[in-house]
Amino acid sequence: MTTTVFLVRHGAHDRLGRILCGRMHGVTLSEEGRRQAAAVAAWLGGETLEAVYASPLERTRETAQPIAAAVGVTATLDPDLSEIDFGEWTGKAFDDLDGDPAWAAWNRARALARPPGGESMVEVQSRVRHWLDLTRARHPMGRVAAVTHGDVIKALLAAVLGFSMDQHDRLEVSPASVTTLLVGDWGMKVMGVNETIR
């Protein structure tokens, strides 16, 4: 029995590349992000999905909604798919973080570092693996989509591929990209990473 999981990063928003949004509320898709979400929905609409899951944040819900509509289901919100809790860094501009030694450590040694007042990558991996285990039990031979965040997808890929999160910068997970996993009794296999349709 094999479950196919399409991991979708949310579409673009107007703070992308400038602000570390983390779990900020009120961050919604830009016009470009809405176009990206429609393109992903058109693509995944042909995949006979049993379910669509999403992080509770607005930008993921807005990306998940057209995908769910395309396959005739209602998106299920799951906190295990939430963005990393960046603690005190939430909402800060990347330019303002550049001189922070803790920020440098986070980007250099992500397997060990932790945002001040936030969540470690080990904790992120644990919760997203928990989601994956439950999803496989619910859909043992099904196909599902999960709309989440770039670093959450990287954390799961690192776990599947068996490499350290210190190497996170070797992976690219673009807005509205799709990363595909197969999950079975035999383990997990990566079928595609950062696939996009424009």
Secondary structure, DSSP 8 states (H G I E B T S, - for coil): -EEEEEEEE---BTTTTTB--TT-SS--B-HHHHHHHHHHHHHHTTS--SEEEE-SSHHHHHHHHHHHHHHT---EE-GGG-----GGGTT-BHHHHTT-HHHHHHHH-TTT---TTS--HHHHHHHHHHHHHHHHHH-TT-EEEEEE-HHHHHHHHHHHHT--GGGGGG----TT-EEEEEEETTEEEEEEEEE---
